[in-house]
């Protein structure tokens, strides 16, 4: 199958569409978190942050599905070899994953929903289930868009999703601070966004919706990337939930302020990197020679950006939190600056993960992320140190181990190729 070059998704430079979409979606998420926190206060924000974290933890896990459908579609779209018979539907695969997501969440919720959301808030599991099941379809189809280089459609889904979420939150907050209402406002944009974009681009995406792999092969590869995404989910989207389950009873106002700082200080690095991962995998897959020069440039870029962010936080960080959110959300510089710096470790892990995935090293990809998550969980479980100190140490130590696992795998693969030549 040749790469499509017409339709509303045609683009000579996919990065411009993805970056624009990422900026809009990122600003929307920033706005939602800040508007809600400023409206409901730090203590209630602890519950909303855990709700947000729970939903986006599962979203981060399911992101592994997007990575696999991206890789599978890109392989077929760019292949010059005679194609094999197209035997399976990626749409059916997405529906099956959505069904599994519903079952797993509902059955497991009895064990964790009361601790996570608080007694009396267990009903929040329903919008979480709807949002997560819908994201299984978002991940499937957005992976196809990325693999087929339909970058406009790929960027449009998170734009619609983010803008709708912001509009819904702004619409309901003046009338209700009820957690259930807020949860539905956060969850519903997932099914709406993917439905709208599919309707607009069905003709363009249809040629790429069938794969020459069997469902078993696709399921195995998805299991590996989803397994790796569990590690990413623990370290990124789901970290507030994991931290809440780890520390148990703690000062709600402190947790609400720390969760807000955690999400906002890491977002400038992690939001664009996570959104650009499918583009990054596609670009790295196209590199036929050594990946090391490109990786060096990417890591240098991450280092420069983190240094700028740390400097800006040192100068205006505390003042910005007080101005936009209120004094109860202000944390000391000794907490804010390391939180910003820790995002660089996670950014490095995102890049190394994309690199090994682009070389079909699924096991190493999973090993790096899972190893990072295990190290982070061990640090969180240590009895000594305050909540903030353990969290920051976990966010630095865990990703460092993951990056080492990925880079060692790439080095061994490069050495093997050189010996073969």
N, C-alpha and C positions, 0 to 999 in steps of 0.2 A: 504494500500500500504506500503510495507516495504522500508526502506531506501536503495538506490542503493549503491552498494559497488564495482562496476567495472567501466570500461570506463576510459577515460582520466581524469575524474574528481574525481576519488577515492582518498581519503585522510584520513589518521588517525589523522591528525592535520591540520584542515583548517586554523588556525590562521597564520601558516607560509607562506602559499600561499597568503592570504589576506594582510598580513603585507608587504611581498615582493612587491606585486602589488601596494600597497598603496605608498610605498617608491618611486617606479619608476614613478608612476603617479604624485605624489607630486613634485618630482624633476623636472619633465617635465613642470608642471604648473609654478613652481618657475622660471624656465629658460625662459619660454615664456614671463611672466610678466616683468622680468628683461631685457631681450633682446629687447623687444618692447620699454619699457620705456627708456632705454639707447639710443635707435636709434632715437626716435621721440621727446624726450624732455618732460619736465614736463607739459608744457602748452597743447600740443597735447595729452599727456597721460591722461589728464582729460577726453577727449572724449573716448579714447580707454578703460579707466577704467569703464566708464559708460556703454559702449557697452558690455564689459566682464560681468559687474554686472547685466545688463538686461538679458543676456542669461542665466547666472547661477542663477539668481533669479528664473526664471521659472524652471530651472533644480532642484533647491532646493524644489520648490513647488511639482513638479512631483516625487520627492524622496518619497513622501508619498505613491505613487503607489507601489514602490519597497518594502516598509515596509509591506504593506498589502499582496502582492503576496508572500513575504517571510513567513509571519505568516500562510497564508492559505496553502502553500505548505508544510511547516514544520509540520503543524497539521496533514495533511494526510500522510506524509512520515513516521512519528513516531508513528502513531496511532496503537494500538493493537486491537481496536474494529473493528467489521465488517463494511466495508466501505459502504457508501451510493452510489447510482448511480451517475456516473460522467456526469453532465448535461451541463456544460459550458466550453468554451475554453478561457484560459487566453490570448492566442494570439489574439483572437477577441476582448477581453477586451482592450488589449493594442492598437490595431488599432483604436478602438472607442475613446479612450482617446487622441490619436494623432490627430484625426480629430477635436475633441472638442478644443484642444489646438490651432490648426490653426485658427479656427473661432474666438475664443476669442482674440487672439493676433491681428489679422487683424482688427477686428471691434474696438478694444480698442485703436489701435495705433494712430488713428486720434487725440486722446485726450492728448497723452503724448510724442510721438516720437520727435516732434520738440523741446520741452523743454529739453528732455533727451539728444538727440544726437546733437542738434543745427540745426538751419535753414539750409537747403540744404543737410542734412545728413539723411533725412527720409527714403531713400532707404535702410538703414541698417536694416530695419525691416525684409527684405526678408531672409537674412542669419539667423537672429534670429528665424524666424518662422520655417525654415527648421531644424535648430539645435534643437529647442525645441520639435518639433513634433517627431523627431528621438529619442530624449531622452525619450519620453513616452514609446517607444519600449524597449530602454535600461533598463529603470526602471522595466518594466514588466518582461522581461526575466532574468534580473539579480536577481530579487526577487525569481524567480523560481529556479535559480541556487543555491542561498543561502539556501532556504528552503529545497532543495533536497541534501544539503551538497556537491554540485559539486563545490568545492572551487577553483579548478584550472581555470575552465571556468569563475567563478565569478570574480576572480582576473585578468583574461586575458583581459576582456573588457576594464577596465580603463587603463591598460598598453598600449594596442594598441591605444586607444583613445589619451592618453597623448603623446605617442611617435610620432604618426602621426601629432598631432597638432604642436609639436615642430619642426618636419621636414618641415612641410608646412610653418610655420612662417619663419624659417631660409632660406627656398627656395625663398620666395617672398620679404623679406625685402631688399635685395640688389638692387632690381629692382623697388620697389614701396612702398611708405608709405601711399598709398591711403587707407582710412578707409574701403571702401567696399571690397577691396582685402584682407585686414587683417581679416575682419569679416568672409568671406567665409573660410579662412584658419583656423579660430577658430571653425566654425560650422560643417564643413564637416566630421571631424573625428567621430562624433556621429553616423551617419548612417553607415559609413564604419566599425567601430569597432564591432557594434552589428551584422552586416551582416557576417563579417568574422568568428566570434565565433559561430554563429548559424550554419554556413556551417560545421565547424569543429566538432560540438558536437550535431548535430540534433538527432542522434540515442539515445544519453544519456539523452537529455532533454525531448524527446517526451512523455515518460510515465508520466511525471509530469505536462503536459500542460493542463489537464482537471481537473475541480474542481467539488465537490459535492454541492457547493453553487450555488444559482441562480444568474443571472446577477444583479438582484435588490439587493440581499444581498451583493455581491461584490462591487457594486456601492456605497451602503451606507457606507460600511467600508472604501472604498477608499476615499469617500468624507470627512470622519472624519479625516483620516490620512493626506490627502491633505490639509484640512482646517488647521490642526495643522502645516503642512509644510509651510503654508503662513507665520506663525510667525517665523519659522526658516529661511525662505527666507529673510524676512525683516531684521533680526538680523545678518545674516551671508553673504550669497552670494550677496543679493540685497542691502546691506546697502549703498554702494556708490551711487547707483541710487536713493534710498530714500533720502539720504542726499542732493544730487544735486537738487531733486525736492523740498526739504524743504527749502534750503537756497536760491534758485533762482540764481540771478546774484551774482557771487563771483569771487575773483581772480582765474583765471584758473590755473596759475602756482602753487598757494597754494593748490588748490583742487587736482591737479595732484600729487603733492608730498604727500599730506595727504592720498589720496586713495592708493597710492603705499605702504606707511608705514602701513596702515590699513590691507591690504591684506597680506603683508609679515610677519608682526609681529604676526598675529593670526594663520598663516598657520601651524606652528609646532604642535599646539594643535588640531585645528579644522579639518585639512585635514585627519589625521589618524582616529579621532573619527567619522567623518561623513562616511568615507569609511568602518569603522568597525561596523557601527550600525546594519547592518543586522546580522553579526556574533554575536554581543552583544545581540540582541533580541533573537536569537536562543539559545544562552547559558543561558540567564536568564530564558527563557521559560522552560528549562530543570531542573531548581532549584525547587524542590518540597516543600522545607521548607521555612524558612525566607530569604528574600533578603537582610536584613540589614547588615549582616557581609560582604557580597560581595560588597555592595554599599560603606561601610566604607573603604574597601581596595581601591576601585576605586577612591574615593574622595581623599584619602591620596596620591595616585599616581599622581593625577592631581595637587595637591598642591605642591608636590616636583618638578614636571616638570616645573610648572610655576615659582617657586622660582629660579630654575636654569636658565631659560630663561630670567627672569628679571635681574639676576646678569650678565649674558653674555651681555645683551643689555646695561647695565650700563657701562660695561667695553669697549666694542668695537662696540656698535650699531651705533653711529653717524659716526665713521670711516668707518664702513662697507658700509653704504649707500653712503658715498662720494666716496669710492674706486670703488664700483661696478656700481653706477648709476650717480654719479656726484654731485657737490656741490649744485645744485638747488633742489635736493631731500632730503637734510639733514634737519631734524627737531630737535628742542631742546629736551633734555632728559626729560623735564617736559611733553612732549607729547608722546615720544616713550615708556617710562617705564609704564605709565598707560595703553597704548594700549596693551602692552604685558600682563599686569595683567588682563585686561578685558577678555582676551581669556579664563582664568580660570573659570570665571562666565559662559561663554557660554559652556565650556566643561562640567561643572557640570550639566547644563540644558540638554545637549545631553544624559548624563548618566541617569539622573532621567526620562527623556522621554522614553528611552529604557526600563527602569524598569517598568513603568506603562503600556507601550504597551505590554510587555511580559505577563502581567496579564489581558490582554484584556480590559483594562480600556481606551478605545478609547476617550471617552468624556473628561476624566481627562487629557489625553495626549494632546488633542487639546486645552483644557482650559489653560494648563500651557504655551504652546508656544504662543498662541494668547494673553494671559494676558501679557506675557513678551513683545511681540511686541507692544501692546497698550501702555504700560508704556514707552517704548523706544520712540515711536512716540510722546507721550505727552511731554517728556523731550526735544526732538528735536524742538518741536513747541514753546518752551518757548522763549520769546523775549530777555532775558538777557543771557550774556555769549557769548564767541566766538564760532566759528564752531567746533574747536577741543574740547573745554571744554564740549559743549553740546553732541557731539558725544560720548565721552568717558563716560560721566555720563549715557547716555542712554544705553550704552553697559554693564554697571555694574548694574544699577537699574532694567532694564527690566528682564534680566535673573535671578536675585535674587528673584523676584516675581514669576517667572515661576517655579523655583526649589521648592519654598515653596508650591505652588499649587500641584505639583507632589508628594512631600513627605507627605503632609497632606493626600492626596488620598490614598497613600500606607499604611500609618499608620491606617487610618480608615478601610481599607480593612483587614489589619492584625488583628485589634481589633475585627472586625466582625467574622473572622474565629475562633479566640480564644473563643469568646462567644459561637459560634456554637458547638465547641468541648466540 
